[in-house]
Each structure stands twice: as C-alpha cells, then as structure tokens.
Amino acid sequence: MPRWRIPLRAPVVLAAAGLLLAGCANPSTGSAADDPTKPVTLKFWHGWSAPGEVKAINDSIARFEKLHPNIHVRATGNVSDATVNQALRAGGDEAPDVVSSFTTNNVGQYCDSGMWADLDPFMKKTGLDKKKVFPQSLLDYTSYRGNQCALPLLADAFGMYYNKDAFDEAGIAHPPRTMSEFVADAEKLTERKGDSYRRVGFMPDFRLYQNSPDRLFAQWGPTYFDPSGKSRLAQDPATYKFFATAKKLRDAQGGYDALERFRTSFGDEMSNQNAFLSGKLAMHLDGEWRGLMLDDAKAKFKWGVAPLPVPDDQAETYGRGYLTGTVAGIAHSSKHQNAAWELVRFLTADTDQVVKFANAIHNVPSTKAALASPDLDADPTFRTFLDIAKNKYSQVLPPSTNGGMYVVQLQDFSYTEEAGKVPDLKKGLRRLDKLIDADTLQSKN
C-alpha cells in the first residue's frame, strides 16, 4: 500500500460555536500531578488510515512502549478533527489523552479555546528547548499568540514536478526560477490544436488537485493579518502581484475558459489518470509524496523536482515553498498529562523516531536534527523537499481563531476572480477582508 498522506485540499473548518469554543475549558498550566512512571493507559487519537500509515504509527508506539514499559498506548486511527473535538467537549473516561490533526489551520482554535493544553510548561519541566529542536516556521503553525498548544509531527512541503522529456523537446534547459520565466516556459510547453490541448505547460486554475491559491501565493511571502489580527489582503502589494501573475499564466496558455474545459477532462488525483502522470501537464505543483506515486506507477517519461518559481524582484528567496503538516498535542481533559507529554515528546522530538517515521510514510521530518540526519531517505527528489522545508523564506499559513475559514474564503474569492467575475480587484479584496474579519469576530463571541 502507498506510504503517503495527501493533505486535504480545502481546510477542515470547525464551527467554533458548535464544536470548539462552546463550553471551552480552562487552559492547562502544565501542573498535572500524575506520575508518568506509574502504570497507565493513554488513549491516542490520530487521522492516519492507510495500512502502511497505520503500521508506521503502530511501530512508533511500540518503540515508545519499549522505552516506557509502564505506559500502554491505545491508538484509534482515521479520526477527524470534528470527532476529536466533540469528544474533548464531552470529556469523560473515553476522551483521548493525546490528539493529532492534519489541519494546521485549526491550531488557533485549539489554543485559544483551551481544548489543547499549553505545552510550554511541560517543555520547561523536562528541559526541551523548542527553538533549538524545531524550525521556526513549524513553530509558527503550532502556536497561537504565545500559546504553544501543539508541536509539529512531520511536515509537508510543496514544490514543482516537471516533465524532463517535455522540457528537452521545448529546448528549455532548466526549470523556471522566476515568475517571468515561469510564464514564458508555460507558454512554450503548451501544445494546442484548435480549441483542444494535448498538453498544458502549467495548469493555473485553482480548482486543480493541490492548487489551492494559498500554496502558490506563498511564493510572494504574503502577510494575511496585521498585528491586531485583522485581514490585510487588500493592503498587501503581494496580493495584487499574485493575481496578476496567475492571469498572465492563464492568458499565455489560452485563457481561463479553454483551460477550465481541459481541466475537467483530467482523471482523479490519486489514479493513473492523474494529469501530470498522464502527460497532460508539463509542470505541476505538488507535495513530496507524489514522487513515490510516480515511481509506483512507472511514469513513461523522465521527471524531476524543483522549488516553485519566485517573483522576479525576490530572486534571493528561490528555494522557498509552502509548508504544512501534522500537529500533536495533549487534551485539556486528560488526567494523565505528564504521561501524555512523554508520548508527545517522543513522537515529535526524538530524532531517531522522527527519522524512522518520516522514512516510513515519506513525509518531511519536523526537527532540525532529523532534517540533517544521514539516515533520512537519500532519494534526491525527496531531498529537494527537505531543502524547501529548511529554506528560511518558506511560508506557513498563520493560525487564526476562525481556523481555516479565511483560507476557504480566499479560495472562493479566487475561483470568482480567475473566472473574470471580479471587475475591481481592490474593491473585491476589501470585501474579502471585511468578510474574514466578521467571521473572526463571530468565532470569538
């Protein structure tokens, strides 16, 4: 079975009033009184479901139990964020002690509501220096306004897959590094006959597979919120440059209508009819897991991986990309928080464990030491994603108390904008800012 996990294209958004903030708990202070050396059973809920993934997490638990023979871990997989948080609200003996999530956008809600315990006191008690252990970009998406209620548990990095054979045919020597090169190469790689396509250089439409607008937008290093937490997309020059570049990509390859018709002919992302695998795309935005899928499917062309291009006036940031990942934390209601911390600390900060888990499911490791480990998978395409994860300019989405709703709102706006239905971009972005701010305010009430 495959050893990868594809993140959800659209964020899972928790309704604050219904699932998280209603009946929220008092945040933990890390003053749990349980003795982690005494016999105890911990309940660990996670989202992995594929047989290879479940084996990898169970192997991880076995390694932990060997180090901590007094702690037994009862794992439950394929659990959604909504199910976890319903259980945390209800409390009781069946609620989990240790929780994980694939949705970093919800961390702001986890922290702000107090449903996930603040981990800083536990780190202080056990001498874990988070700034020395974890890259700052990953700490950014596991905390909210000073509350470190989660820690990173592997990461995903996004880059560009490209068809080397198509590049050779088009006389292109290397993958594009700047946005102007990106537009020019996309046009050169596109092959049309009348109203139909044989191949598109790069499909810019935001509804394609992993093409959620926030992922390409990260190449501009945008600032979503001001220091007070208000949306500032209409104020950020990067927003306008991003939408202008997306339009250039569409126009260079035949326009939105023609591209969208071609996109609807693509096969499922997970099938052998995937548009990149079937040769319909010469360049493709995707994550580190795609390489294994291409190898397993025995792609009929030579392919490579590179970072996504960057704006021409930010050439020094080349190598950056969009980052996301899995997060882990301790339930506020757990009566075994010190023992739970031992499991969280092992899964997230033990170098040998992080490397073994990363290799097993082909995700990017989430500690500095693991990223530098010689025991990591030596596949050069995978190493490209490691470099993207280590790049100081790579960007994560900022946490918000409205979870990932602001990303969904950006997606909806982008679908309308790319279809040419936003006559005044500045006015449209101002309305988007107001909508995001209104939802953020509602989530706090």
N, C-alpha and C positions, 0 to 999 in steps of 0.2 A: 504494500500500500504506500501511497505517497508520504513523504516526510516533510510536509509544509503546511502552513496555515495561511490562508488568504484572508486579510482583514476585510471586514465589511466595507463595501464601497461608500455607503451612506452611514453616518454615525447612528448608533443606537441612542435615542434620546429618552431619558427618563422624565416623566411628568413629575415635576418637583412636588406639587401639592399632593399627588396621589401615591407616589412611590417612595420619595426620599424625605422631603422636608417636613411632611406632616408627621407629628409625633416624634420629631428628631430627638436624639439622645444627648445627654451631656457628654462632651468630648472626653476621652480618656486622658489621664495625665501621665500614664506610664507608671503609675504607682501600684500596679497589680501585686497582690500579695501571694499568689500561688507559687509553689516551689517547683521549678522546672526539672528538678532532679527526682521528683516523686513519680510513680506510675500514673499515666494519664492517657486518655484517648482524645486526639484532636480531630475535628471534622474540617476537611479541606474541600472547598467547592471551586471548581475551575471550569473553563469552557472548552477544553480540548475534547475531540470526539473521534477523530480518525484512529484506526487501530494502531498505526505507527506512533501517533502522538500520545495516545493513552499509554502505550508501552514505555515511551520515553519518560513520561511523568511518573509512572509507577516504578521505573528503575531509579528515578531520582529519590522517590520516597524510601525505597529500600536502602539506598546509600545513607539517607538521613537516619533511618531507624537503626542501622548498624552503628552509627556514631552515638545515637541516643537511644539505647535499648529500653529505657523506661518510657519512651514516648511512642505510642502507636498512632498512626495516621490513617483515618478512614476517608478515602477520597471519593468524591462524586463529580463526574465529568459531564460535559455537554450542558452546563447550566448557564442560563442567560443572566445579564445584569438585572433585568426586571425581577427574575425569580430570586436572585440573591438578596436584593434589597427589600422585597416583600418579606423574606424570612428574617432579615435583620430588624425590620419594623415590628414583626410579631414577637421576636425573641423566643425564649423557651429553650428547652434542652436539645431540640433538634436543629436549632440555628447553627450556622457554621462558625468556626473559630478563626480560620484563615480563608481569605477570599482572594480571587483574582478576576481580572477583567481584560478583555481585548480592546476596550474603548477608552482611550486616554482622555477623550473629550469630556468624560463624566467625572474626572478626578475632582474638579472644582466643586461639584455637588457632594461627592463623598466626604471631602474635607470640611466644607462649610457646614454640612448638616451634622457632623459629628458621628455619622454612622460607621466610619472607618477611624480607628484610633490614631492619634498623633504618634508617629514612630520616633521622633527626636529624643524623647526621654529614654526609650529603650536603647537607642544607639549610644546615648551618653552613658547609660549604666554598663554597657558591655564594651565600650571603647571603640565603636565603629565610627570612623571619620568619613562621613558620606561624601565630602568634597574630594577626598583622596581616592575613594573607591569608585565613584560613578562619574561619567562625563556630565558636565553641567547641563547640556541640552536635555539629557534624560531626567535629571533632577527637576528641570523646569516643568515637565509634564506630569510629574508625580507629586507636586505640592501645589498649594493654593494659599497665597497671602501669608506665608510663613508657617503654614501647617503642612508638615511632611507626612501625610496620611497614607502614602503608598511608596513603594520602591519599584524600580524597573526590573522586569523579569523577561529578558530577551527583548530585542527590538526588531523593527522592520525599516529598511532603507529603500528609497526609490531612486532608480536611475533610468538609463535608456538602453534598451536592447536594439541592435541594428543588424541588418542582413548584409554580411560582408560581400556576398556574391553580387547583390544589387548595387552596392557601393562601387565595386570593381567595374561593373557594366557601365555605370554612370560616370566613371572616371573621377570618383571622389576619394581622396587619399586617406582621410581620417574622419571620424565622427565630428559633427559641429561642436564648437566650443562657445560660440556666441549666438545670440538670438538672430542676428542678421545672417550668419552662416546657416543657422537652422532653417530659416525661411527659404534661402536660396537652395539648399540641399533638398528640402522637402519638395520644392517645385521640380528640381531636376530628376528626382527619383519617382515622381508621379507619372504613370502611364495611362493615358486615356484613349478611347476610340469612340468618337461621337459623344453621346451622353453617358457612356458606361466607362468603368475603370477596370483595368487589370490589376493595378497596384496604386496605392497612395503612399507618398513619402512619409507623412506622419498624420494620423487622424487627430485633429484638434478638438473634435466635438466632445463636450463634457459628459455626455451620457455613455461613453465607451468604457467598459470594464473599470479600470482603476483611474480613469481620467478625471476624477473629482477635481474641480477647479483649484482647491486649496493646495493640491500637490504640485502643479506647475507654478502656481503663484509663489510658492516658497522660494523659487529661484530669484525673486526680486527682494527677498528679505522683508516682507511687509510687516507693519505694526497694526494689529487688529484693534487694540484697545488703548485708550490713554491711561495715565496713572490712576484715574478715578474709576476706571472700569467701563467707560463709555466707548461705544464703537466709533472708530475714526476712519473707516474705509474711504469716505468721500474726501477726507483731508490728506490722504497719503498719495503722493505722486506715483508711487509704485502701482497702485490700483489701476490708474489710467494707462500706464505703460504696459501692464499685463494684458488688459483687454485689447489694447491696440495691437500688440504682438499676436494675440490669438486671432484677431481679424486678418492680419497680414498672412498668417498661416492658412486660413480658410481661403482667402482671395487668391493666393498663389497656386492653390490646388483645385480651383473650380468653383469655389463658393459654398456657402452653407447648405443650400438645398441639394446640390449634387452629392456633396459629402455625406449628408444625412441619409440620403437614399442608399448610398453604398454601405454605410454603417449598418443599416437594418438588414443587409444581406449576410452579415458576419455570423459565424457559429458561436456557440456558447464559450465563455471564457475558459472553462475547465475541460473542454473537449478537444479532440484532434482537429476540429474546425475553427479553433482559435485563429483570429485574423492574422496575427504575426506568424504563427506556426504554419498556416496555410499559404503564406507568401503574399497576402493582400496588403500588408503593411511593411514598409522598409525600415521604419523606426518606430519604437513603441515604448511608452512609459510603463514601468512595471517594477515589482519588488524582487528581492533576492531569491525567492522560491521559484521563479519562472525558469531559471537555468536548469534545475532538476527536471522540470516538466518537459523542457525542450530535449534534454538528453533521453529521458524515458520514452518520448515519442519518436526519437530518432529523426530529428528535423532534417529535411532534404537539402539544406543549404548551410553554409558556414555562417556563424553568427558571433557577435561579440557584445560586450557591455562597456558602457562609458557613463560618466556623470551626465546629467541633463545640461544643456547649454545654459549660460547665464547672460544677463543683459550686457550689451557692448560696453557700457560705462561702468560695469562691475566685473571686469575680466579677472581681477585678482581673486574673486570668490569661486572661480571654476573648481569644481570638485565637490561643491555643496549639493545638498538634496533635501528632500522631505523625509522626516523621521517620525515613526510612531512605534507602538509596541504593546506588550502585555505589562500589566501592573499587578502588584500583590500587596495585601495589607492584612490588618487584624480587625476583626469585627468588634465594634464597641461593646457588644453584649457578652463577649466571651468571658467565661470565668477562669480561663487558663491563658491569660495574655502573655505571661512570661514564657510559658512553654510554646505558645503560638509564635512568639518572637523568634525562638530558636529555629523554628521551621522557616519562617520568612527570611531570617538572616542566612540560613544555609542555602535556600533556593536562589537568593538574589546576590549574595556577596561572596560565597565560597568559590574561588577561582576554578578549581578542578570541576566542581559541579556545573558551573555556568558554561564552561567549555564543552563538557560532555553533552549537556542538554542542547546547546546551540548546534553542535555537530549532528545530533540525533534528529532534530526537526528542521535543520538548515535555516535557522534564523540568526540574526546578528547578536552576538553576546553584548551584555549590557554593563560590564565593568571595565575599567581601564586595563586592569591586569589581564582579563580574559581576551580583550581585543588585541593585546600584544602577545598572547600565548603562542608558542611554536606548535602546540598541539591542535590548533584550530585547523579545520578543513583547508587544505592547501590549494583547492581549486581556484585558479586565477580570476574567474568571473565572480566567485564569491568574495574574493579579496577586494574587488572593486567596491563592493557594497560596504565592506569593513572600512575602507578609506573614506567613503561618503559619511559613514556614521561617525568617524573620528574628525571630520573636517569642522573647523571652528565656526564656519559660516552656515552649516546645515541647520535647518529650522524645524521646530515642532510647533504644533498648534497650542496657543495659550489656553490654560484652563479657564472656565467661566462657571458662574453659579447656574447658568441655564444649560450646562452640559454642552452637548454638541449641536444645540438648536441653531446657534449662529452659523454653523457650517452648512446645515440644511438650508437655511435662509440664503446664504451665499450661493449654494448650488441652484436653488430655484431662480434666483435673480440671473445667474449666469446662463441658464437654459433660455431664458427670455431674451437676454442681451445677444447671445450668439445667433439667435433666430432673427435679429434685426428689429425687435419689438420694443427697444428702449430708445426712443428718439433723442432724449437728452440724458447722457450718461451721468453728469454731475447731479442732476435732479434725482435720477433713479438711485444713485448711491446714497444721497441724503435720505431718501425714503427708506432705503435698506438700513441705514444706521439707526433711524428712529424705530424701525420695527425690532431690530436686535435689542436696542435699549429698553423698549417696552416689555419685551419678553424677559429680559434680565431682571427688571424691576418686579415683574409679576412673580418670578421664581423666588424672590426674597420675601414676598408677603405671605 
